[in-house]
Amino acid sequence: MIDIDKIRADFPILNEKVNGKPLVYLDNAATSQTPIQVINSIVDYYSKINSNIHRGVHTLSQKATDAYEQARIKVQKHFNAKNNYEIILTAGTTHSINIVATGFTSILKKDDEIIVSALEHHSNIVPWQMLCERTGAILKVIPMNEEGELLMNEYNNLLSEKTKLVFVNHVSNALGTINPIEEIIKKAHNVGAAVLIDGAQSCPHIKPDVQKLDVDFYVASAHKLCGPTGVGMLYGKEEWLNKLPPYQGGGEMIKEVTFEKTTYADLPHKFEAGTPNIAGGIAFGTALDYMNEIGFNNIAAYENELLTYATTKLLEIEGLKIYGTSKNKTSVISFNIGSIHPYDIGSIIDKLGIAVRTGHHCAQPIMDFYKIPGTVRASFSFYNTKKEIELLVEALKRAKTMLS
Ligand SMILES: *Cc1c(COP(=O)(O)O)cnc(C)c1O
């Protein structure tokens, strides 16, 4: 059960006014809000133990190192990785994907094939296109249907012994579709391909188990999980992380440096060049603690209730069309009203204090599929309420009257 009043009291920003109106924050798929516990852990770090990690013998440095490594273990436990050194702390999902995409440059050969899905975020398309340019590998795309679901038969047809890598998001940020990643992973492994799952959009709702999934790489961002921006994780199976070369050269990632030859540090430090976002990493751990205390089953059940309520209420608005109608979806609703431009709707309801996303949501190929320039996207988190959904619906009705 969700104690909504208690939860809302943890989020100072929910008391803010925007344009003179109480904030109604429905842009959670872009970034989540931050509870006071997470904010405090950042303040505490800088107030009490700020120091560089893994280097100093002095007390503060040891305390900072301990706190940072503790956070890594929290991430490891949360994702159920076998070893803590299989968790690389990064600057976020995009950074994590680039570590893998760059690493595969030395592994792929001309005419090898990479499969991505039609539902990808740009950060899960562009790095692979760049990898194909460097290696001569070929990018193939799993198509989707009107409901916003991947066509699994087409996926079967794309797979062959040429397939070396498969990259799919667990949940589409533009439509909310939950993809059948267990099946995607199993089938890729049958032809000997590695799989990277982009969990940026699923992790706020679903707790993944990377060992059970048997996935090769899994990536996520802290800022969609009630944590700070500019922090994230890359899980990789030990054998894969050992196979990939380092992404950046610098301090922290070396064992020994001479001008003739440098040897690299062991995992995870091989991929963690330079001084990281130490406070951010620690706060990521605090954010996972916070969400686990509420419980992901409770979060998913409550958000589903919000999704069902909002879907029903929104469809009462004449001319409103929802994009992404898979039965298996998270609390994201992408829609348009008649031929009104999404930007116009977003601007008007912003004046009423309501924050939604408008545009292509970093997923232009999906918008091209539906032949639309973009959508309005409302995305709900466990701290939203039915009352806020009612305010959204009222505001949309007003915007519609003004714009048609
Ligand atoms: C947000 C998001 C990303 C990008 O995450 P960053 O934190 O901006 O690196 C990638 N993929 C999906 C599905 C997302 O929702």
The ligand as an SDF file (V2000), in Angstrom:
LIG
                    3D

 15 15  0  0  0  0  0  0  0  0999 V2000
   15.9870    8.7470  -20.4290 C   0  0  0  0  0  0  0  0  0  0  0  0
   16.3050    7.6370  -21.3180 C   0  0  0  0  0  0  0  0  0  0  0  0
   17.5880    7.4890  -21.8640 C   0  0  0  0  0  0  0  0  0  0  0  0
   18.6910    8.4960  -21.6510 C   0  0  0  0  0  0  0  0  0  0  0  0
   19.0530    8.6160  -20.3040 O   0  0  0  0  0  0  0  0  0  0  0  0
   20.1170    9.7220  -19.8800 P   0  0  0  0  0  0  0  0  0  0  0  0
   20.0060    9.7500  -18.3870 O   0  0  0  0  0  0  0  0  0  0  0  0
   19.6750   11.0150  -20.5120 O   0  0  0  0  0  0  0  0  0  0  0  0
   21.4520    9.2840  -20.3570 O   0  0  0  0  0  0  0  0  0  0  0  0
   17.8260    6.3880  -22.6690 C   0  0  0  0  0  0  0  0  0  0  0  0
   16.8660    5.4870  -22.9260 N   0  0  0  0  0  0  0  0  0  0  0  0
   15.6190    5.5940  -22.4180 C   0  0  0  0  0  0  0  0  0  0  0  0
   14.6070    4.5430  -22.7330 C   0  0  0  0  0  0  0  0  0  0  0  0
   15.2940    6.6730  -21.6030 C   0  0  0  0  0  0  0  0  0  0  0  0
   14.0630    6.7780  -21.1090 O   0  0  0  0  0  0  0  0  0  0  0  0
  1  2  1  0
  2  3  1  0
  2 14  2  0
  3  4  1  0
  3 10  2  0
  4  5  1  0
  5  6  1  0
  6  7  2  0
  6  8  1  0
  6  9  1  0
 10 11  1  0
 11 12  2  0
 12 13  1  0
 12 14  1  0
 14 15  1  0
M  END
$$$$
